[in-house]
Structures are given as structure tokens and as C-alpha cells.
Amino acid sequence: MKARKRVLIIGLDGFTWRLGHDFMAEGLMPHLKELVQGGCCGNLRSVIPPETSPAWSSFQTGCRPAKTGVFAFHTYDRTQKKVRLNSFGDIAAPSIWELADRAGRKVVSLNMPVSSPPPKVDGVIIPGLLCPKLSAKTVHPARAYTRYIKPHKDYLIVNKDPKPTVSEFTAQAIATERARVNVALELMKDIDWDIFCIQMQSCDALQHRLWWALDRKAKGHSDSERKEALTFYRFCDAGIGKLIAAAGEGTVTFVISDHGFCALDYTVSINVWLRQKGYLKLLTEPADAWSKAKNRFGPLKSAAKLYGNIRKALQGPGKTAPYFQEDLAHIRRIIDLDNTKAFCLGGMGGIVYINGTAEERTQLVTKLTDEMLADFGPALARPVVTAIRPGTQVYGEATTVSSLPDLVIEFAAGVVGVIYPLGASAVNKADFDGKQHGTHDPNGILVVHGPGIKSGEKLDGDIVDIVPTVLAYFGISVPRHIDGKVLSAAFVEPPKVDYEDVDITGSAPAGYSDAEQVEVEKHLADLGYI
């Protein structure tokens, strides 16, 4: 009797070989090392921008942002001049959950960003980041919330009270992912699944806040605090081992990340620059919030510098004073969109939208490009921007999604965009304050292991390649609209690939209430994403 095919996908958000190779060499991640040595591995290229929301949307669909319509956490409705959060219903292409469901396969997805409201498929979908709150209304099926989530008090989308020390923050991250792994193990036991996916968001949160501790080359590095932070990766590896054991020997396992990571050198607020140049208008000058934040932040920073305690006093994860998100509404309620000519909506990537007629937008694309390159571009001694291109050039002239940005700004390595339009300077050198110590880079990780998979082979791919590869492995026809390719080089005997035309629509309703958007924005702020 032919063995049943199963696929396990483990998503380590933001994990990078910059850390992974050292961790395996140090004996911290023996299960990952076993997968690497017995399978194929390499880089998994992210999308533009290499940010959680567009990247995981592309993972779920096998389509780049030009077809998903997801370019950032938020999207811009040009007709109504409104900024709102993206949801699963905004993804303008069918997901692997829906495609597998149509082919009669049972799926389980745990903690996947941008999967809320979940599609109604045969299986279980427990959403991750961008889900306002886990409940019987947001989990599919509703009974899965009561059965699997409610009993686990540590099962959280985001920790709303991040701890101030390395050891405490690491312990908190472990508790969150332990709950996630335990729920996954219960689901594996109870559900007769074909495709099982679990995403671990805490990897990204930890690296944003503790890069200085993890990377020996980083400013402010401490071996003792690195040792504390590494307990999280020991746990992750143990979790990988448990998941693989529970999945069974006949399972093909993918370990992936949506982007990589590197040290943070500079932050850039394109919105500050646009405001200073007169292109962006605020509804009101938030003087009270700005003054309050400066009053709190200034003495704290001065005192820390005076006593030489920047790293210990301000580097600590969860320090929110320098970013003061709790004092300010999201930019969707700060910017006067009726009188704004241009604004930036993306953080990790500069996604710029321009208001006006088609002719006015075309003219401003050229003008803004020239001016921003002069102030930020490659000709400078220390450029923070490597390229500024029209959205149609980045994503294709044929792109029809209404959310297509007018301009896409690509930041230099070690540079991250911030979207708040406040502050005196658009470019600031990172001084290890607040929540951002590390930032994203385009190369995530890719590991494939299991029956029929080559051993010890180098394999690079794109994040959009996972869906067509999994579909082909199961003998499911690959939709022609998919951008990704089947990773045939991973297989001893490459699967036969059939293609078909499918309806390019999803099944979930779109949109959140204003209260739900505020809740999600709090999650994003707690993670330091906005």
C-alpha cells in the first residue's frame, strides 16, 4: 500500500541564516541541523517590500503583491481616500488553504498572519497577526476556539506587556510559542490532516528587539545576554523536533521564513520628509502628544547617556517611550488625506501613494523621485535609499489591483522606514532606543526534508514557490496565475506538474470595524512594526 502524502510547513518569522548557521554549529538547533544535512536548504527570497504582511500573503497564494494586492499592513482606498488594515479578504488571489480544500485535502493553519477572517475550508484555521482577537467568531470552525485556544492562557497573537529584561522577554516569547506548539500537537493528533502549517511570530519580535544580544558583531553586544536570548532558539528547535515526530516519518517538511534579518543602522521617515516639503498635511498638529513624548523621552535618554547606561536602560525590549505609539493614533487618523498630495504607508518598504488625477500623479512621481534621490539616494556619502521606482515598474505594467502604490522606495541594508509623520529629522541614526535593534533583509531560509527529497543539496527559491511545490507534490493542478515555480530540484523524482485556470478570488469577507483596526494597530505597535 502506497504511503499517504503529508506536508508540514514550519514558519519561523524572520529567521535568518546569519543566525542559523552559528546556532547549528554551536549545537543549539540539532533538529534543524538534521533537516539541513538530510535535505535541501538555501535562501528563500522575500517579496518587495520584505515585510510580514505582503510576504506571508504571497506565501499563502504563490503570487507576488501585484496579484495579492497586499503591499503593507494597511492599504489605501483611493476612491474614498481612506487608509485601512488589510485582511484575508483583501488578498486578491486564492490561498493554498482554498486550493487544497477544492482538491479534497484537509488543511490546518496555525498563527498565519493575514488569515483573518479565515476561509471556510475543510480543516482548521486559527489566524495570527492582523486578527483583532481570537474568538469563536475569528477561528474556523468556531468550536476550534473552545477546544484548542481557550484552555491555553499563554496562547496569544501578540504579548501586550513585553517584559523589560532579556531573560524575562525571552521567557515570555518561549511561553507564547510553547502554547502554540502544544496546540499544534493537539491538532495533529485530533485532525486527519494533509497539509499542516504553523507560524512562530516570536522569532521576528525577538530579533527586532534583541539583535544586539544575538549578533556578536552588533553594537552593545553582551555574551551573557546572548546566552539568555539563545534559550528561545533552543526551545524553537525542540518544538521543531516534536512537530516532526508527531507528523510521522512519511511527511515532507518545509522550514521557511518570510524574510531575513540584519543589524539596524538608520531609520527613515519618508512622511516627515513629505511633511517638511509640503506634500503631506496633518489634520491637526499633535503638539500635546509630541510635547508629552519629548518630555518623557528627553530626560530618560539624557540620564541614560550621562551614566553610560544606554544599552541597559534603553535597549531593553519593550521600552516604548522613544516611540510613544500609545500617545498617537495611527497615521490613518493623523494625516489629512483630502489635502495631502503624497504619503508613505509602508514601514520596512517605502510604499508611497499619490493623490490627484492620472496626469498629476505621473508628474509627481517624477518630481518626488528626483527630490528624494537628491536627499536620500546613492550619490550621497551614506545613502539610505538604493532605488526609487514607479509601482508599475516594480510590479509590472499589467498590474490592475487598486492598491498598487505610485512609488516604491528600496532602503539600503540596515535601514528601516518608519511611518509616523512627526519629528524634526527624516533620517536618524539608530541609537538602540525603543523596539528596533534589528531589521529585515530580503533573504529568508528554506529547508525541505522528507521522503523523495534530495539530501545535502543547495536549494534557493522564492517565497511564492512553496504553494506550487506543495500542490504539485500532492498531484494537484497548479493555477496558471501563480507566480511561483515548482521547486523540482528538491525532489529525487520531480513531480509531474499540471496547470489549470482557476477563479482568482478568495472566499473570506473583507474589512474590520474601526475598533478592530485599533486593536490590531496596538498589536503592530507592541511589536514595533508601526
VENJO-V69177 format. One record per backbone hydrogen bond with DSSP energy under -0.5 kcal/mol. NH is the residue of the N-H (numbers start at 1). CO is the residue of the C=O. Records with the same first field share a line. If there is no record, write none. Layout:
NH = CO, CO
//
This chain:
6 = 250
7 = 194
8 = 252
9 = 196
10 = 8, 254
11 = 9, 198
12 = 10, 256
13 = 11, 200
15 = 12
19 = 16
20 = 16
21 = 17
23 = 19
24 = 20
25 = 21
26 = 22
27 = 24
28 = 23
29 = 23
33 = 29
34 = 30
35 = 31
36 = 32
37 = 33
38 = 34
39 = 35, 36
40 = 448
41 = 457
42 = 446
44 = 444
45 = 43, 461
46 = 442
49 = 47
51 = 49
55 = 51
56 = 52
57 = 53
58 = 54
59 = 55
60 = 56
61 = 57
62 = 58
63 = 58
67 = 64
68 = 64
69 = 65
71 = 69
75 = 84
77 = 75, 82
78 = 76
81 = 77
82 = 77
84 = 75
86 = 73
88 = 116
89 = 509
90 = 87
91 = 87, 88
92 = 68, 90
93 = 91
96 = 60
99 = 95
100 = 96
101 = 97
102 = 98
103 = 99
104 = 101
105 = 100
107 = 122
108 = 195
109 = 124
110 = 197
111 = 109, 126
112 = 126
114 = 129
115 = 112
121 = 119
123 = 121
124 = 107
125 = 140
126 = 109
127 = 125, 138
128 = 112
131 = 128
132 = 130
138 = 135
139 = 135
140 = 125
144 = 141
145 = 141, 142
146 = 142
147 = 143
148 = 144
149 = 144, 145
150 = 145
152 = 149
153 = 151
155 = 152
156 = 154
160 = 158
169 = 165
170 = 166
171 = 167
172 = 168
173 = 169
174 = 170
175 = 171
176 = 172
177 = 173
178 = 174
179 = 175
180 = 176
181 = 177
182 = 178
183 = 179
184 = 180
185 = 181
186 = 182
187 = 183
188 = 184
189 = 185
190 = 186
191 = 187
193 = 191
194 = 106
195 = 106
196 = 7
197 = 108
198 = 9
199 = 110
200 = 11
201 = 199
203 = 200
204 = 201
205 = 201
206 = 202
207 = 203
208 = 204
209 = 205
210 = 206
211 = 207
213 = 210
214 = 210
215 = 211
216 = 214
218 = 215
221 = 218
226 = 222
227 = 223
228 = 224
229 = 225
230 = 226
231 = 228
232 = 229
233 = 229
234 = 230
235 = 231
236 = 232
237 = 233
238 = 234
239 = 235
240 = 236
241 = 237
242 = 238
243 = 239
244 = 240
245 = 241
246 = 242
247 = 243
248 = 244
251 = 248
252 = 6
253 = 251, 449
254 = 8
255 = 447
256 = 10, 254
257 = 445
260 = 441
262 = 439
264 = 437
265 = 414
266 = 414
267 = 428
268 = 416
269 = 426
270 = 268
273 = 269
274 = 270
275 = 271
276 = 272
277 = 273
278 = 275
279 = 274
280 = 274
283 = 334
286 = 284
287 = 285
290 = 286
291 = 287
292 = 288
293 = 289
294 = 290
295 = 291
296 = 292
297 = 293
298 = 294
299 = 295
300 = 296
301 = 297
302 = 298
303 = 299
304 = 300
305 = 301
306 = 302
307 = 303
308 = 305
309 = 304
313 = 309
314 = 309, 310
315 = 310, 311
319 = 316
320 = 318
323 = 320
324 = 320
327 = 324
328 = 325
333 = 330
334 = 331
335 = 331
336 = 281
337 = 335
339 = 336
340 = 336
341 = 279
342 = 279
343 = 353
345 = 351
346 = 351
350 = 409
351 = 349
352 = 350, 407
353 = 343
355 = 341
361 = 357
362 = 358
363 = 359
364 = 360
365 = 361
366 = 362
367 = 363
368 = 364
369 = 365
370 = 366
371 = 367
372 = 368
373 = 369
374 = 370
375 = 371
376 = 372
377 = 372, 373
380 = 377
383 = 380
384 = 376
385 = 376
386 = 410
387 = 410
389 = 408
391 = 406
393 = 390
394 = 390
395 = 391
396 = 392
399 = 396
401 = 66
404 = 401
406 = 352
407 = 352
408 = 389
409 = 350
410 = 387, 408
411 = 409
412 = 384
415 = 412
416 = 266
417 = 347
418 = 268
428 = 267
430 = 265
436 = 433
437 = 208, 435
438 = 208
439 = 262
441 = 260
444 = 44, 442
446 = 42
447 = 255
448 = 40
449 = 253
453 = 450
454 = 490
456 = 39
457 = 39
459 = 41
461 = 43
463 = 45
465 = 462
466 = 463
468 = 464
469 = 465
470 = 466
471 = 467
472 = 468
473 = 469
474 = 470
475 = 471, 472
476 = 471
478 = 498
479 = 477
480 = 500
482 = 479
483 = 62
484 = 62
488 = 486
490 = 487
491 = 488
492 = 452
498 = 496
500 = 478
505 = 503
517 = 513
518 = 514
519 = 515
520 = 516
521 = 517
522 = 518
523 = 519
524 = 520
525 = 521
526 = 522
527 = 523
528 = 525
529 = 524
530 = 524
//
